Amino acid sequence: MDIKQAVHFIVSIENLHSKQDLDLWCGDMGRNKLYLYIKYLAPEHWERIKTPEASVRFNYEKILTGYKIYN
């Protein structure tokens, strides 16, 4: 699994549709909660790239409403 697939998987199983949904799901841990899950699901891809957090952000901002780059 790569980072993009892991982001889509988490968004799907947690039923996240917007930035607000993600904020509520992350809670007090902030985005670190999401990053830890992604690192667990896609460890090879996570270690292979220089800025995995930026890759995670790019992917969830494309699919969740409330972000400028939402498609």
Sequence and secondary structure as in RCSB ss.txt:
>XXXX:A:sequence
MDIKQAVHFIVSIENLHSKQDLDLWCGDMGRNKLYLYIKYLAPEHWERIKTPEASVRFNYEKILTGYKIYN
>XXXX:A:secstr
  HHHHHHHHHHHTT  BHHHHHHHHGGGTTHHHHHHHHHH HHHHHHSS HHHHHHHHHHHHSBTSTT  
